[in-house]
Amino acid sequence: MDNIKFVLIGGGSYGWTHTLITDIACTPSLKGAHIILQDIDPEPLKTVVPLCQKISAELKADLKIEGSIDLDPSLPGADFVGLTISTGGRWADDIDMEIPARHGVLQLVGDTVGPGGWSRALRNIPVVTDIIRKVEKLAPNAWFMNYSNPMTVLTRTLQKASPVRSMGICHELQGFMLHVDYFLGIDWEKDITLSMAGINHLIWILSMTTKGQDGLALMKNYIRDHEHFKPLGPQVVNEELARAGGVAPSQKVKFDLFERCGFMPAAGDSHIAEFFPHYLRTEEEARRWGFLHKGLKAHTFARTGSREDRGKKCKAMLEGKTPLFLKHSHEHADRTIAALSGKGEPLITPLNLPNIGQIDNLPREAVVETLAYLDGDGIHPLAVGKLPHPLDQYIMRHIPNQEMITEAGLMGNKDMAVCALANDPLIPGPDIAAKIADDFFEAFRDYLPQFNGKWSF
């Protein structure tokens, strides 16, 4: 490849796009890349495009950055296509929380599993399918990088809908490693070697070596008596962790599961808790595990602050009222592009891909998240063998549901969709599932065309 062409769908994001462009601008092998920020809403592009152009100029990256509201003319010649969308936007995300709450079902994030993940998946499936088919027609040789949630279901949809090479990318592992950086007093990029596997937002650290020592054993010592724990180096909050919100004040769910089964889940507690029925069974129980102290809002960036506030922050950076952060983040999108294009160094990174043997005791073709080795010859998933008990059973509570949601969303099978919702561990029974589903089908009638005869796979 000469200069890379990258199309970012949902490129008007006030919170995400300028971080990704900064990373690309910090990557010498991607100098001169052609980037199109595509978004159906022209308003944020008026700020985000010139802000990203300013970042490129400051870093002397020579990026050619354009904005577009039209996808079709943006795609021809694309080497990479990124997807960062949420059908229905913040309004729909709030409904995803409100409807289940009316029926006594608590959620914290609502974008992966539970009724919120179910609803978000069904809204996004037709949109994502139409997008990947356009890519197949107009940029068939592109790599498709999905950042949208629910990661597992949407990546599975992409794989079923098109032969275009696609993957799901998430940063939860890097977030975990940033915290380990502080807990143990190490350098997260240099001092950690680990093995991990699972499904998105329920990935497990199977082994971890830290400066030649057993990292999981060190973490267990830290958890049990962190006041007297002797770190391996200075405990300094990494600058990237500080910008992402600082050290998590509570890791109760993560540490509880680690103590019970001997393996550490890597995602944030708010994500992890939604995979299990007992942490959120009642408000009292949720508070016991460190939730609900600020209401039903998640700790994640997507639910902190308003879109307007994030827009103001971007404008302040554009106008020079707030300094730019011109350093590489913990995201791996730019390094993925550099590695797969053959322009940069090979990369080992977590990816969501069909299971072709990475995890031996989970269903083949189901989308799983493991480490993969990336280079100019493509993606090479790294196998972990069999997941130990009970990790396989935790995950198998969800894989069949994710498969059902994918099929129901593609085929417009309402009965199958409701069945999948009823099987989710957060749902107390099929009658509650039916009521929640009816409310969602009514609220999102215009966003669920596959169930109304207005869209077909």
DOVO-65092 format. One record per residue (C-alpha): x, y, z; residue in one letter. Coordinates in nm, 2 decimals. Layout:
REM residues N
(rec (X, Y, Z), "A")
...
***
This chain:
REM residues 457
(rec (0.00, 0.00, 0.00), "M")
(rec (0.10, 0.36, -0.06), "D")
(rec (-0.08, 0.61, 0.16), "N")
(rec (-0.35, 0.44, 0.36), "I")
(rec (-0.71, 0.53, 0.31), "K")
(rec (-0.92, 0.50, 0.63), "F")
(rec (-1.30, 0.57, 0.65), "V")
(rec (-1.44, 0.62, 1.00), "L")
(rec (-1.82, 0.57, 1.01), "I")
(rec (-1.95, 0.76, 1.30), "G")
(rec (-1.66, 1.00, 1.26), "G")
(rec (-1.85, 1.29, 1.41), "G")
(rec (-1.80, 1.16, 1.76), "S")
(rec (-1.69, 1.43, 2.00), "Y")
(rec (-1.54, 1.19, 2.24), "G")
(rec (-1.37, 0.92, 2.03), "W")
(rec (-1.26, 1.06, 1.69), "T")
(rec (-0.99, 1.31, 1.80), "H")
(rec (-0.83, 1.04, 2.02), "T")
(rec (-0.81, 0.80, 1.72), "L")
(rec (-0.67, 1.07, 1.49), "I")
(rec (-0.41, 1.17, 1.75), "T")
(rec (-0.30, 0.81, 1.77), "D")
(rec (-0.27, 0.79, 1.39), "I")
(rec (-0.09, 1.12, 1.38), "A")
(rec (0.16, 0.98, 1.64), "C")
(rec (0.23, 0.67, 1.43), "T")
(rec (0.52, 0.75, 1.18), "P")
(rec (0.43, 0.47, 0.94), "S")
(rec (0.08, 0.62, 0.88), "L")
(rec (0.21, 0.96, 0.79), "K")
(rec (0.02, 1.10, 0.49), "G")
(rec (-0.28, 0.88, 0.54), "A")
(rec (-0.61, 0.98, 0.38), "H")
(rec (-0.89, 0.98, 0.64), "I")
(rec (-1.26, 1.04, 0.58), "I")
(rec (-1.47, 1.11, 0.88), "L")
(rec (-1.82, 1.00, 0.78), "Q")
(rec (-2.13, 1.08, 0.98), "D")
(rec (-2.50, 1.11, 0.90), "I")
(rec (-2.51, 1.43, 1.12), "D")
(rec (-2.32, 1.72, 0.96), "P")
(rec (-2.32, 1.94, 1.27), "E")
(rec (-2.04, 1.77, 1.47), "P")
(rec (-1.82, 1.73, 1.16), "L")
(rec (-1.80, 2.11, 1.15), "K")
(rec (-1.59, 2.09, 1.47), "T")
(rec (-1.44, 1.75, 1.46), "V")
(rec (-1.29, 1.77, 1.11), "V")
(rec (-1.09, 2.10, 1.17), "P")
(rec (-0.99, 1.98, 1.52), "L")
(rec (-0.84, 1.66, 1.37), "C")
(rec (-0.67, 1.87, 1.10), "Q")
(rec (-0.52, 2.08, 1.37), "K")
(rec (-0.40, 1.78, 1.56), "I")
(rec (-0.24, 1.65, 1.24), "S")
(rec (-0.07, 1.98, 1.17), "A")
(rec (0.06, 2.00, 1.53), "E")
(rec (0.22, 1.66, 1.50), "L")
(rec (0.34, 1.72, 1.14), "K")
(rec (0.16, 1.40, 1.03), "A")
(rec (0.05, 1.53, 0.69), "D")
(rec (-0.28, 1.35, 0.72), "L")
(rec (-0.54, 1.44, 0.46), "K")
(rec (-0.86, 1.46, 0.66), "I")
(rec (-1.20, 1.52, 0.51), "E")
(rec (-1.56, 1.50, 0.64), "G")
(rec (-1.86, 1.35, 0.46), "S")
(rec (-2.22, 1.28, 0.53), "I")
(rec (-2.24, 1.03, 0.24), "D")
(rec (-2.10, 0.68, 0.28), "L")
(rec (-2.11, 0.55, -0.08), "D")
(rec (-1.87, 0.81, -0.23), "P")
(rec (-1.64, 0.78, 0.07), "S")
(rec (-1.57, 0.40, 0.04), "L")
(rec (-1.40, 0.34, -0.29), "P")
(rec (-1.03, 0.28, -0.25), "G")
(rec (-1.06, 0.24, 0.13), "A")
(rec (-0.80, 0.01, 0.29), "D")
(rec (-0.96, 0.02, 0.63), "F")
(rec (-1.31, 0.10, 0.75), "V")
(rec (-1.40, 0.17, 1.11), "G")
(rec (-1.74, 0.16, 1.27), "L")
(rec (-1.83, 0.36, 1.58), "T")
(rec (-2.21, 0.41, 1.58), "I")
(rec (-2.51, 0.37, 1.81), "S")
(rec (-2.84, 0.35, 1.63), "T")
(rec (-3.08, 0.59, 1.80), "G")
(rec (-2.81, 0.77, 1.98), "G")
(rec (-2.82, 0.88, 2.35), "R")
(rec (-3.20, 0.89, 2.35), "W")
(rec (-3.22, 0.53, 2.27), "A")
(rec (-2.95, 0.44, 2.51), "D")
(rec (-3.15, 0.60, 2.79), "D")
(rec (-3.46, 0.41, 2.69), "I")
(rec (-3.25, 0.09, 2.71), "D")
(rec (-3.20, 0.16, 3.08), "M")
(rec (-3.55, 0.30, 3.16), "E")
(rec (-3.77, 0.03, 3.02), "I")
(rec (-3.61, -0.26, 3.21), "P")
(rec (-3.59, -0.05, 3.53), "A")
(rec (-3.97, -0.01, 3.52), "R")
(rec (-3.99, -0.39, 3.54), "H")
(rec (-3.74, -0.43, 3.82), "G")
(rec (-3.43, -0.52, 3.61), "V")
(rec (-3.12, -0.32, 3.70), "L")
(rec (-2.84, -0.24, 3.46), "Q")
(rec (-2.53, -0.03, 3.48), "L")
(rec (-2.42, 0.01, 3.12), "V")
(rec (-2.67, -0.18, 2.91), "G")
(rec (-2.47, -0.20, 2.59), "D")
(rec (-2.36, -0.56, 2.59), "T")
(rec (-2.59, -0.81, 2.76), "V")
(rec (-2.91, -0.79, 2.96), "G")
(rec (-3.22, -0.62, 2.81), "P")
(rec (-3.02, -0.31, 2.71), "G")
(rec (-2.76, -0.51, 2.51), "G")
(rec (-3.05, -0.71, 2.35), "W")
(rec (-3.23, -0.39, 2.24), "S")
(rec (-2.91, -0.22, 2.12), "R")
(rec (-2.82, -0.53, 1.92), "A")
(rec (-3.16, -0.55, 1.74), "L")
(rec (-3.15, -0.18, 1.65), "R")
(rec (-2.80, -0.20, 1.51), "N")
(rec (-2.82, -0.53, 1.32), "I")
(rec (-3.00, -0.39, 1.01), "P")
(rec (-2.79, -0.08, 1.00), "V")
(rec (-2.46, -0.27, 1.04), "V")
(rec (-2.57, -0.53, 0.77), "T")
(rec (-2.64, -0.25, 0.52), "D")
(rec (-2.31, -0.09, 0.59), "I")
(rec (-2.10, -0.40, 0.55), "I")
(rec (-2.28, -0.48, 0.22), "R")
(rec (-2.19, -0.14, 0.09), "K")
(rec (-1.83, -0.20, 0.19), "V")
(rec (-1.84, -0.54, 0.01), "E")
(rec (-1.96, -0.36, -0.30), "K")
(rec (-1.74, -0.05, -0.30), "L")
(rec (-1.43, -0.15, -0.10), "A")
(rec (-1.42, -0.53, -0.10), "P")
(rec (-1.06, -0.56, -0.01), "N")
(rec (-1.08, -0.33, 0.30), "A")
(rec (-1.04, -0.45, 0.66), "W")
(rec (-1.35, -0.37, 0.86), "F")
(rec (-1.29, -0.27, 1.22), "M")
(rec (-1.59, -0.27, 1.45), "N")
(rec (-1.58, -0.07, 1.77), "Y")
(rec (-1.96, -0.06, 1.81), "S")
(rec (-2.15, -0.24, 2.09), "N")
(rec (-2.28, -0.50, 2.16), "P")
(rec (-1.94, -0.60, 2.02), "M")
(rec (-2.00, -0.98, 2.01), "T")
(rec (-2.34, -0.97, 1.84), "V")
(rec (-2.25, -0.70, 1.59), "L")
(rec (-1.92, -0.87, 1.49), "T")
(rec (-2.11, -1.20, 1.45), "R")
(rec (-2.36, -1.01, 1.23), "T")
(rec (-2.07, -0.88, 1.01), "L")
(rec (-1.93, -1.23, 0.97), "Q")
(rec (-2.27, -1.37, 0.87), "K")
(rec (-2.36, -1.09, 0.64), "A")
(rec (-2.05, -1.05, 0.43), "S")
(rec (-1.71, -1.21, 0.33), "P")
(rec (-1.54, -0.87, 0.40), "V")
(rec (-1.26, -0.92, 0.65), "R")
(rec (-1.39, -0.80, 0.98), "S")
(rec (-1.30, -0.79, 1.34), "M")
(rec (-1.41, -0.64, 1.67), "G")
(rec (-1.18, -0.41, 1.87), "I")
(rec (-1.21, -0.33, 2.23), "C")
(rec (-0.99, -0.16, 2.49), "H")
(rec (-1.09, -0.33, 2.81), "E")
(rec (-0.77, -0.53, 2.83), "L")
(rec (-0.55, -0.22, 2.80), "Q")
(rec (-0.77, -0.06, 3.07), "G")
(rec (-0.70, -0.35, 3.30), "F")
(rec (-0.33, -0.34, 3.23), "M")
(rec (-0.32, 0.04, 3.31), "L")
(rec (-0.47, -0.04, 3.65), "H")
(rec (-0.22, -0.33, 3.71), "V")
(rec (0.05, -0.07, 3.62), "D")
(rec (-0.06, 0.13, 3.93), "Y")
(rec (-0.14, -0.16, 4.16), "F")
(rec (0.19, -0.34, 4.11), "L")
(rec (0.42, -0.04, 4.03), "G")
(rec (0.52, -0.15, 3.68), "I")
(rec (0.52, -0.04, 3.32), "D")
(rec (0.20, -0.18, 3.16), "W")
(rec (0.35, -0.19, 2.81), "E")
(rec (0.69, -0.34, 2.90), "K")
(rec (0.65, -0.55, 3.22), "D")
(rec (0.34, -0.76, 3.16), "I")
(rec (0.30, -1.09, 2.96), "T")
(rec (-0.03, -1.25, 2.98), "L")
(rec (-0.28, -1.50, 2.83), "S")
(rec (-0.65, -1.41, 2.81), "M")
(rec (-0.97, -1.53, 2.66), "A")
(rec (-1.35, -1.50, 2.68), "G")
(rec (-1.62, -1.29, 2.51), "I")
(rec (-1.63, -0.92, 2.49), "N")
(rec (-1.66, -0.75, 2.83), "H")
(rec (-1.62, -1.09, 3.00), "L")
(rec (-1.26, -1.17, 2.92), "I")
(rec (-1.05, -1.36, 3.17), "W")
(rec (-0.68, -1.33, 3.26), "I")
(rec (-0.56, -1.69, 3.25), "L")
(rec (-0.20, -1.62, 3.34), "S")
(rec (0.01, -1.32, 3.39), "M")
(rec (0.39, -1.27, 3.43), "T")
(rec (0.51, -0.94, 3.57), "T")
(rec (0.89, -0.88, 3.58), "K")
(rec (0.95, -1.25, 3.60), "G")
(rec (0.70, -1.31, 3.88), "Q")
(rec (0.35, -1.46, 3.89), "D")
(rec (0.13, -1.15, 3.82), "G")
(rec (-0.19, -1.31, 3.94), "L")
(rec (-0.03, -1.41, 4.27), "A")
(rec (0.10, -1.06, 4.31), "L")
(rec (-0.25, -0.92, 4.25), "M")
(rec (-0.40, -1.16, 4.50), "K")
(rec (-0.15, -1.03, 4.76), "N")
(rec (-0.24, -0.67, 4.67), "Y")
(rec (-0.61, -0.74, 4.70), "I")
(rec (-0.59, -0.91, 5.04), "R")
(rec (-0.37, -0.65, 5.20), "D")
(rec (-0.29, -0.36, 4.97), "H")
(rec (-0.19, -0.14, 5.26), "E")
(rec (0.11, -0.36, 5.34), "H")
(rec (0.17, -0.47, 4.98), "F")
(rec (0.52, -0.40, 4.85), "K")
(rec (0.49, -0.30, 4.49), "P")
(rec (0.76, -0.37, 4.23), "L")
(rec (0.82, 0.00, 4.17), "G")
(rec (0.67, 0.34, 4.23), "P")
(rec (0.28, 0.34, 4.24), "Q")
(rec (0.22, 0.63, 4.01), "V")
(rec (-0.11, 0.69, 3.83), "V")
(rec (-0.03, 0.65, 3.46), "N")
(rec (-0.11, 0.97, 3.26), "E")
(rec (-0.34, 0.78, 3.03), "E")
(rec (-0.52, 0.63, 3.32), "L")
(rec (-0.56, 0.97, 3.48), "A")
(rec (-0.72, 1.10, 3.16), "R")
(rec (-0.95, 0.80, 3.14), "A")
(rec (-1.09, 0.87, 3.49), "G")
(rec (-0.82, 0.76, 3.73), "G")
(rec (-0.78, 0.44, 3.93), "V")
(rec (-1.12, 0.27, 3.97), "A")
(rec (-1.23, 0.34, 4.33), "P")
(rec (-1.40, 0.00, 4.35), "S")
(rec (-1.30, -0.33, 4.20), "Q")
(rec (-1.53, -0.54, 4.42), "K")
(rec (-1.69, -0.76, 4.15), "V")
(rec (-1.36, -0.82, 3.97), "K")
(rec (-1.18, -0.91, 4.29), "F")
(rec (-1.47, -1.12, 4.41), "D")
(rec (-1.47, -1.34, 4.10), "L")
(rec (-1.09, -1.36, 4.12), "F")
(rec (-1.10, -1.49, 4.48), "E")
(rec (-1.38, -1.74, 4.40), "R")
(rec (-1.24, -1.90, 4.08), "C")
(rec (-0.88, -1.81, 4.06), "G")
(rec (-0.89, -1.61, 3.74), "F")
(rec (-0.93, -1.23, 3.70), "M")
(rec (-1.19, -1.08, 3.47), "P")
(rec (-1.04, -0.78, 3.29), "A")
(rec (-1.33, -0.55, 3.21), "A")
(rec (-1.47, -0.28, 3.44), "G")
(rec (-1.70, -0.39, 3.72), "D")
(rec (-2.01, -0.23, 3.56), "S")
(rec (-1.97, -0.44, 3.25), "H")
(rec (-1.88, -0.76, 3.44), "I")
(rec (-2.17, -0.74, 3.69), "A")
(rec (-2.43, -0.75, 3.40), "E")
(rec (-2.32, -1.10, 3.30), "F")
(rec (-2.42, -1.25, 3.64), "F")
(rec (-2.76, -1.24, 3.80), "P")
(rec (-2.67, -1.20, 4.16), "H")
(rec (-2.47, -0.87, 4.17), "Y")
(rec (-2.78, -0.67, 4.05), "L")
(rec (-3.06, -0.87, 4.18), "R")
(rec (-3.19, -0.59, 4.40), "T")
(rec (-3.09, -0.22, 4.46), "E")
(rec (-2.96, -0.32, 4.81), "E")
(rec (-2.74, -0.59, 4.65), "E")
(rec (-2.61, -0.35, 4.38), "A")
(rec (-2.52, -0.09, 4.65), "R")
(rec (-2.33, -0.36, 4.84), "R")
(rec (-2.11, -0.42, 4.53), "W")
(rec (-2.04, -0.05, 4.49), "G")
(rec (-2.31, 0.05, 4.24), "F")
(rec (-2.60, 0.29, 4.24), "L")
(rec (-2.43, 0.55, 4.46), "H")
(rec (-2.48, 0.79, 4.17), "K")
(rec (-2.80, 0.65, 4.04), "G")
(rec (-2.83, 0.41, 3.75), "L")
(rec (-2.56, 0.58, 3.54), "K")
(rec (-2.26, 0.38, 3.43), "A")
(rec (-1.90, 0.48, 3.50), "H")
(rec (-1.81, 0.46, 3.14), "T")
(rec (-1.74, 0.77, 2.92), "F")
(rec (-2.05, 0.70, 2.70), "A")
(rec (-2.28, 0.78, 3.00), "R")
(rec (-2.08, 1.06, 3.17), "T")
(rec (-2.16, 1.42, 3.07), "G")
(rec (-2.37, 1.52, 2.77), "S")
(rec (-2.31, 1.53, 2.40), "R")
(rec (-2.33, 1.91, 2.42), "E")
(rec (-2.06, 1.92, 2.69), "D")
(rec (-1.83, 1.70, 2.49), "R")
(rec (-1.89, 1.92, 2.19), "G")
(rec (-1.79, 2.23, 2.39), "K")
(rec (-1.47, 2.06, 2.50), "K")
(rec (-1.39, 1.98, 2.13), "C")
(rec (-1.46, 2.34, 2.04), "K")
(rec (-1.24, 2.47, 2.32), "A")
(rec (-0.95, 2.25, 2.19), "M")
(rec (-1.01, 2.38, 1.84), "L")
(rec (-1.01, 2.74, 1.95), "E")
(rec (-0.70, 2.70, 2.16), "G")
(rec (-0.88, 2.75, 2.49), "K")
(rec (-0.79, 2.40, 2.61), "T")
(rec (-0.45, 2.24, 2.52), "P")
(rec (-0.44, 1.94, 2.29), "L")
(rec (-0.33, 1.60, 2.42), "F")
(rec (-0.08, 1.51, 2.16), "L")
(rec (0.03, 1.17, 2.30), "K")
(rec (-0.06, 0.81, 2.20), "H")
(rec (-0.36, 0.67, 2.40), "S")
(rec (-0.40, 0.31, 2.51), "H")
(rec (-0.62, 0.23, 2.20), "E")
(rec (-0.48, 0.00, 1.93), "H")
(rec (-0.67, 0.10, 1.62), "A")
(rec (-0.37, 0.29, 1.46), "D")
(rec (-0.13, 0.00, 1.54), "R")
(rec (-0.38, -0.25, 1.39), "T")
(rec (-0.39, -0.04, 1.07), "I")
(rec (-0.01, -0.01, 1.06), "A")
(rec (0.05, -0.38, 1.13), "A")
(rec (-0.21, -0.52, 0.88), "L")
(rec (-0.10, -0.28, 0.61), "S")
(rec (0.26, -0.40, 0.65), "G")
(rec (0.37, -0.04, 0.71), "K")
(rec (0.43, -0.08, 1.08), "G")
(rec (0.56, -0.33, 1.33), "E")
(rec (0.37, -0.66, 1.39), "P")
(rec (0.12, -0.63, 1.68), "L")
(rec (-0.02, -0.86, 1.95), "I")
(rec (-0.36, -0.72, 2.05), "T")
(rec (-0.70, -0.85, 2.17), "P")
(rec (-0.95, -0.90, 1.89), "L")
(rec (-1.31, -1.03, 1.86), "N")
(rec (-1.31, -1.30, 1.59), "L")
(rec (-1.49, -1.62, 1.50), "P")
(rec (-1.37, -1.92, 1.71), "N")
(rec (-1.17, -2.13, 1.47), "I")
(rec (-0.99, -2.31, 1.76), "G")
(rec (-0.87, -2.02, 1.98), "Q")
(rec (-1.09, -2.16, 2.27), "I")
(rec (-1.12, -2.53, 2.23), "D")
(rec (-1.42, -2.59, 2.45), "N")
(rec (-1.64, -2.31, 2.31), "L")
(rec (-1.86, -2.34, 2.00), "P")
(rec (-1.69, -2.30, 1.66), "R")
(rec (-1.77, -1.98, 1.47), "E")
(rec (-1.91, -1.81, 1.78), "A")
(rec (-1.73, -1.47, 1.82), "V")
(rec (-1.47, -1.49, 2.10), "V")
(rec (-1.21, -1.24, 2.23), "E")
(rec (-0.85, -1.36, 2.25), "T")
(rec (-0.51, -1.22, 2.16), "L")
(rec (-0.41, -1.22, 1.80), "A")
(rec (-0.08, -1.16, 1.61), "Y")
(rec (-0.12, -0.91, 1.33), "L")
(rec (0.12, -0.85, 1.05), "D")
(rec (0.12, -0.78, 0.67), "G")
(rec (0.00, -1.13, 0.61), "D")
(rec (-0.32, -1.08, 0.81), "G")
(rec (-0.46, -1.18, 1.15), "I")
(rec (-0.34, -1.49, 1.33), "H")
(rec (-0.55, -1.57, 1.64), "P")
(rec (-0.36, -1.71, 1.93), "L")
(rec (-0.50, -2.03, 2.08), "A")
(rec (-0.54, -2.08, 2.46), "V")
(rec (-0.67, -2.44, 2.45), "G")
(rec (-0.96, -2.52, 2.68), "K")
(rec (-1.10, -2.26, 2.92), "L")
(rec (-1.09, -2.40, 3.27), "P")
(rec (-1.41, -2.46, 3.47), "H")
(rec (-1.61, -2.26, 3.57), "P")
(rec (-1.51, -2.00, 3.31), "L")
(rec (-1.65, -2.19, 3.02), "D")
(rec (-1.98, -2.23, 3.20), "Q")
(rec (-2.00, -1.85, 3.28), "Y")
(rec (-1.95, -1.78, 2.91), "I")
(rec (-2.19, -2.05, 2.79), "M")
(rec (-2.47, -1.87, 2.97), "R")
(rec (-2.44, -1.60, 2.70), "H")
(rec (-2.30, -1.75, 2.37), "I")
(rec (-2.63, -1.93, 2.28), "P")
(rec (-2.82, -1.61, 2.35), "N")
(rec (-2.59, -1.40, 2.14), "Q")
(rec (-2.63, -1.65, 1.86), "E")
(rec (-3.01, -1.63, 1.89), "M")
(rec (-3.01, -1.25, 1.90), "I")
(rec (-2.80, -1.23, 1.59), "T")
(rec (-3.03, -1.47, 1.40), "E")
(rec (-3.35, -1.31, 1.53), "A")
(rec (-3.22, -0.96, 1.43), "G")
(rec (-3.12, -1.07, 1.08), "L")
(rec (-3.43, -1.28, 1.01), "M")
(rec (-3.69, -1.06, 1.19), "G")
(rec (-3.79, -1.35, 1.41), "N")
(rec (-3.97, -1.18, 1.70), "K")
(rec (-4.04, -1.51, 1.89), "D")
(rec (-3.67, -1.60, 1.88), "M")
(rec (-3.58, -1.25, 2.00), "A")
(rec (-3.81, -1.27, 2.30), "V")
(rec (-3.68, -1.62, 2.38), "C")
(rec (-3.32, -1.49, 2.38), "A")
(rec (-3.42, -1.21, 2.62), "L")
(rec (-3.60, -1.45, 2.85), "A")
(rec (-3.28, -1.66, 2.87), "N")
(rec (-3.06, -1.37, 2.98), "D")
(rec (-2.94, -1.42, 3.34), "P")
(rec (-3.06, -1.07, 3.44), "L")
(rec (-3.42, -1.15, 3.35), "I")
(rec (-3.62, -1.31, 3.64), "P")
(rec (-3.86, -1.50, 3.41), "G")
(rec (-4.03, -1.53, 3.07), "P")
(rec (-4.33, -1.31, 3.17), "D")
(rec (-4.11, -1.02, 3.26), "I")
(rec (-3.92, -1.08, 2.94), "A")
(rec (-4.23, -1.06, 2.73), "A")
(rec (-4.34, -0.73, 2.89), "K")
(rec (-4.00, -0.57, 2.85), "I")
(rec (-3.98, -0.69, 2.49), "A")
(rec (-4.33, -0.55, 2.41), "D")
(rec (-4.23, -0.21, 2.55), "D")
(rec (-3.91, -0.21, 2.35), "F")
(rec (-4.09, -0.31, 2.03), "F")
(rec (-4.33, -0.02, 2.08), "E")
(rec (-4.07, 0.24, 2.18), "A")
(rec (-3.83, 0.15, 1.89), "F")
(rec (-4.08, 0.06, 1.62), "R")
(rec (-3.90, 0.29, 1.37), "D")
(rec (-3.56, 0.14, 1.46), "Y")
(rec (-3.67, -0.22, 1.42), "L")
(rec (-3.76, -0.25, 1.05), "P")
(rec (-3.69, -0.63, 1.04), "Q")
(rec (-3.98, -0.69, 1.27), "F")
(rec (-4.22, -0.47, 1.07), "N")
(rec (-4.17, -0.60, 0.72), "G")
(rec (-3.96, -0.30, 0.62), "K")
(rec (-3.61, -0.47, 0.60), "W")
(rec (-3.49, -0.81, 0.52), "S")
(rec (-3.17, -1.00, 0.53), "F")
***
